[in-house]
């Protein structure tokens, strides 16, 4: 049941609005997944926002400059780009407190775990509809502003601007409401019960063939 929320505690986050906002994208950034994960979309959409930085996390050791070049070639100014490796889940929690928004602009994605982690931590995010997480959100009321059905960077820029227009408290409150609704729709207990029922059904069907 990967659609269920992670057991994060509510992370402390200052309610003071930052002068320069930051947007997080997460992944390896190699040749295989750079366009697949839509990192070029992220770079181009953030590049159009002079008060916003792009933080890329997940670069393999020694590949930071290579990935930074790909992002720079996609239009993001060097002064507004940070590329880091990934350490562990604890560092990810701290990172969620440092950034203002998470982008998951994948052109195709099995699920989109980073988006679920952001939601679990109460952090605003925008996820592509071309992902399992985006599809799951389609069943949740009030999720439309969190899900994008476009590969056009300008559309993502507009969506980010829409989030920036809301004050920080309202952004966090809206994410919390969505998190609560998501938790009710995809609870651990219900998903586990559903999994057990399916396994029991498969076992009974298998026994019936003998």
C-alpha positions in Angstrom: 0.0 0.0 0.0 2.4 2.7 -1.2 -0.4 5.2 -1.4 -0.6 5.5 2.4 1.0 8.4 4.2 4.4 8.1 5.8 4.4 8.2 9.6 6.1 11.6 9.8 5.4 13.8 12.8 4.5 17.4 11.9 7.7 19.2 11.1 8.3 22.6 12.7 8.3 25.2 10.0 8.6 29.0 10.4 5.5 30.9 9.3 7.6 33.9 8.3 7.6 34.5 4.6 11.1 34.1 3.0 12.4 36.8 0.7 13.8 34.2 -1.7 11.7 31.1 -2.0 13.1 27.6 -2.9 11.7 24.7 -4.8 12.9 21.1 -4.4 13.2 18.4 -7.0 14.5 15.0 -6.1 16.2 12.3 -8.2 19.4 11.0 -9.7 19.4 13.3 -12.7 21.3 11.0 -15.0 20.8 10.6 -18.7 18.2 7.9 -18.2 15.8 9.9 -16.1 16.5 13.6 -16.7 13.7 14.1 -19.2 11.6 11.2 -17.9 11.4 12.8 -14.5 10.8 16.2 -16.1 13.8 18.0 -14.5 14.1 20.2 -17.6 10.5 21.3 -16.9 11.4 22.1 -13.3 14.4 24.1 -14.4 12.5 26.1 -17.1 9.5 26.8 -14.8 11.6 28.0 -11.9 13.9 30.0 -14.2 11.0 32.3 -15.0 10.7 33.3 -11.3 13.5 35.7 -10.3 12.7 35.3 -6.6 12.8 31.5 -6.6 15.7 29.1 -6.3 15.8 25.5 -7.5 17.3 22.9 -5.1 18.2 19.5 -6.7 18.8 16.7 -4.3 19.9 13.1 -5.1 22.9 13.6 -7.3 25.3 10.6 -7.1 28.8 11.3 -5.7 31.0 13.0 -8.2 28.1 13.8 -10.6 27.0 17.1 -9.1 28.7 19.3 -11.8 27.4 17.1 -14.6 23.8 17.4 -13.3 24.2 21.1 -12.6 25.2 21.6 -16.3 22.1 19.8 -17.5 19.9 22.1 -15.4 21.8 25.2 -16.4 21.4 24.2 -20.1 17.6 24.0 -19.4 17.7 27.7 -18.4 18.0 28.0 -14.7 20.5 30.7 -13.7 23.5 29.5 -11.8 22.8 31.9 -8.9 19.5 30.2 -8.4 20.6 26.6 -8.5 21.9 24.2 -5.8 22.7 20.6 -6.5 23.3 18.2 -3.6 23.7 14.5 -3.0 21.3 12.5 -0.8 22.4 11.4 2.6 19.5 9.8 4.5 15.8 10.2 5.5 16.7 12.3 8.5 18.4 14.9 6.2 15.4 14.8 4.0 13.2 15.8 6.9 15.5 18.8 7.6 15.4 19.7 3.9 11.6 19.7 3.9 11.9 22.4 6.6 14.3 24.5 4.4 12.3 24.6 1.2 8.9 26.1 0.3 7.6 23.7 -2.3 8.3 20.3 -4.0 7.9 19.7 -7.7 7.4 16.3 -9.2 7.0 17.2 -13.0 7.6 13.6 -14.3 6.5 12.8 -17.8 5.9 9.3 -16.6 6.2 8.0 -13.1 5.3 4.7 -11.4 4.1 6.5 -8.3 6.0 9.6 -7.2 7.2 8.8 -3.7 8.7 12.3 -3.1 5.3 13.9 -3.4 3.8 11.5 -0.8 6.7 12.3 1.6 6.1 16.0 1.1 2.4 15.6 1.8 3.2 13.5 4.9 5.5 16.3 6.1 2.8 19.0 5.4 4.9 20.6 2.7 3.2 22.2 -0.4 3.9 20.4 -3.7 2.9 20.1 -7.3 2.9 16.7 -8.9 2.3 15.6 -12.5 -0.9 13.8 -13.3 1.3 11.3 -15.2 2.2 9.5 -11.9 0.5 7.1 -9.6 0.5 9.7 -6.8 -1.2 12.2 -9.2 -3.8 9.6 -10.0 -4.4 8.8 -6.4 -4.9 12.5 -5.6 -7.6 12.6 -8.3 -9.8 10.8 -5.8 -9.3 13.4 -3.1 -11.5 16.6 -2.9 -9.5 19.8 -3.1 -6.5 18.4 -4.8 -6.8 20.1 -8.2 -4.3 22.9 -7.4 -1.7 20.2 -6.4 -1.9 18.2 -9.7 -0.7 19.4 -13.1 -1.9 17.9 -16.4 0.7 19.6 -18.6 4.4 19.3 -19.7 4.5 23.0 -20.6 7.0 24.8 -18.2 5.0 28.0 -18.4 2.0 26.2 -17.0 4.1 25.0 -14.1 5.4 28.5 -13.6 1.8 29.8 -13.4 1.0 27.1 -10.9 4.0 28.0 -8.7 3.0 31.7 -8.9 -0.5 30.7 -7.7 1.0 29.1 -4.7 3.3 32.1 -4.0 0.2 34.4 -4.1 -1.1 32.7 -0.9 0.5 33.7 2.4 2.7 31.0 4.0 0.1 30.1 6.7 -2.6 29.5 4.1 -0.3 27.4 2.0 0.6 25.1 4.9 -3.1 25.0 6.1 -4.3 23.9 2.7 -1.7 21.2 2.5 -2.7 19.9 6.0 -6.3 19.7 4.9 -5.3 17.7 1.9 -3.1 15.5 4.0 -6.0 14.7 6.4 -8.3 13.9 3.5 -5.7 11.7 1.9 -5.0 9.9 5.2 -8.7 9.1 5.5 -9.0 7.9 1.9 -5.8 5.8 2.0 -5.4 4.6 5.6 -2.9 2.0 6.6 -5.6 -0.2 8.2 -7.9 -0.2 5.3 -5.2 -0.8 2.7 -3.8 -3.7 4.8 -7.2 -5.2 5.2 -7.7 -4.9 1.4 -4.3 -6.6 0.8 -5.2 -9.5 3.1 -8.5 -10.0 1.4 -6.9 -10.1 -2.0 -4.3 -12.6 -0.8 -6.9 -14.8 0.8 -9.0 -14.7 -2.4 -5.9 -15.7 -4.5 -5.2 -18.5 -2.1 -8.7 -19.8 -2.2 -8.8 -19.7 -6.0 -5.5 -21.5 -6.1 -6.7 -24.2 -3.8 -9.9 -24.6 -5.9 -7.8 -25.5 -8.9 -6.5 -28.7 -7.3 
